[in-house]
Amino acid sequence: MKPRSFEYRAPTSLAEALAILAEDPDDSKVLAGGQSLVPMMNFRLASPGTLVDINQIPGLSGIRTVDDRVVITTRTRHLQVQNNSVPGPLGSLLRHAAAHVGHLPIRTRGTFGGSIAHCDSASEWCLVASLLDAEMTAVSKARGERTIAAADFFQSIFTTALEPDELLLSVSLPALDDTWRTGIAEFARRAGDFGIVTTTAAVRVVDDVVREARVSIGGVSEVPFRSAAAEQALVGQALTDAALVAAAEAAADEVDPPSDTHGDAAYRRDLVRALLPRALGTTVGA
C-alpha cells in the first residue's frame, strides 16, 4: 500500500512550523526521521493531510549540558546519541541503549525526539526517559513552551501528552554522577528488531549499598513500566547476585504483560526474570 495524498511543507524556522501546525493540528504530522511515521502512512495506519518536515529548521539537533541536566534536542539522530561524549553513567547508558536501536541506516536517519513522541513501549528511548524521570519540553504557537514529566507524558500505546499543535523540542535527563550505575538488557527475535522485553536499570551505590534504584521495563505494558517492587527490593541491599534475583522476581510478579504472537504473558515474565539481573549485573559506572 501507499499513503494517501498529502501536502508537504518544509518550514525553515520554528515559528513557521508552529504556524503550519496551528492551521489544522488534527490533520498534520511532524516529519523528522520518518522511520516510524512513513511505514505507518504506507499501511494507512496514519493518514495526515499535511506533513511538516522540520529538517531545515536550525537549532533542533544536538546534545548539551545545562547545569546538572543533559538536554537532547528533538532532531538528534540515534547515531549522534550513540556517539555522544556525555561523561559518566548517563553517557554509557545512552551509548548502550542506542546500540539496540534498529540497524545502522535507521540509527543514521531516525531521531531521538521522534522515538519519544511515537511512544512505542518497546522503544529504548522511551524506556530511558521513563527510567530517569525525563522532562520533555513542548511548544505550540497558541500556548508557548511547557514542560511535561515522563510519568505524565507517556499515556498509552502511540499516545502521549503532546497536543496536536505541539512540537516536542527537547528531552532533559539528569547528569548522573559516578555513584550511579546504569544498565540495559534486551531480548529480540533478530538483531535490530524491537525488543520483546527490555529492562533498564539505574542504581546509586554508596558504601557498597544501593541508596536509590530505578527500574523501567518495556514490552510488558502499553507504556514503559516502572517497577516499584523491583526498586524497593534493591534499596538498602548490596548489589549481590541474590539481590538481583530477588529484584527480578519482584518485577516479574508485578508486571501484567500481554500475550501475542511474539510470546504469552508467562514467557514475558520469564524474560523479565532473565533480563533484569543481566541489566543490573552488567551495570556501568563510566
C-alpha positions, 0 to 999 in steps of 0.5 A: 500500500501507499499513503494517501495524498498529502501536502508537504511543507518544509518550514525553515524556522520554528515559528513557521512550523508552529504556524503550519501546525496551528492551521489544522493540528488534527490533520498534520504530522511532524516529519523528522526521521520518518522511520516510524511515521512513513511505514505507518502512512504506507499501511494507512495506519496514519493518514495526515493531510499535511506533513511538516518536515522540520529538517531545515529548521536550525537549532533542533539537533544536538546534545548539551549540558545545562547545569546538572541536566543533559538536554537532547534536542528533538532532531538528534539522530540515534547515531549522534546519541550513540556517539555522544561524549556525555561523561559518566553513567548517563553517557554509557547508558545512552551509548548502550541503549542506542546500540539496540536501536534498529540497524545502522541506516535507521540509527543514521536517519531516525531521531531521538525526539521522534522515538519519544513522541511515537511512544512505542513501549518497546522503544529504548528511548522511551524506556530511558526517559521513563527510567530517569524521570525525563522532562520533555519540553513542548511548544505550540504557537497558541500556548508557548513552551511547557514542560511535561514529566515522563510519568505524565507524558507517556499515556498509552500505546502511540499516545502521549501528552503532546497536543496536536499543535505541539512540537516536542523540542527537547528531552532533559535527563539528569547528569548522573554522577559516578555513584550511579550505575546504569544498565540495559538488557534486551531480548529480540527475535533478530538483531535490530528488531524491537525488543520483546522485553527490555529492562533498564536499570539505574542504581546509586551505590554508596558504601557498597549499598544501593541508596536509590534504584530505578527500574523501567521495563518495556514490552510488558505494558502499553507504556514503559513500566516502572517497577516499584517492587523491583526498586524497593527490593534493591534499596538498602541491599548490596548489589549481590547476585541474590539481590538481583534475583530477588529484584527480578522476581519482584518485577516479574510478579508485578508486571501484567504483560500481554500475550501475542504472537511474539510470546504469552504473558508467562514467557514475558515474565520469564524474560523479565526474570532473565533480563533484569539481573543481566541489566543490573549485573552488567551495570556501568559506572563510566 
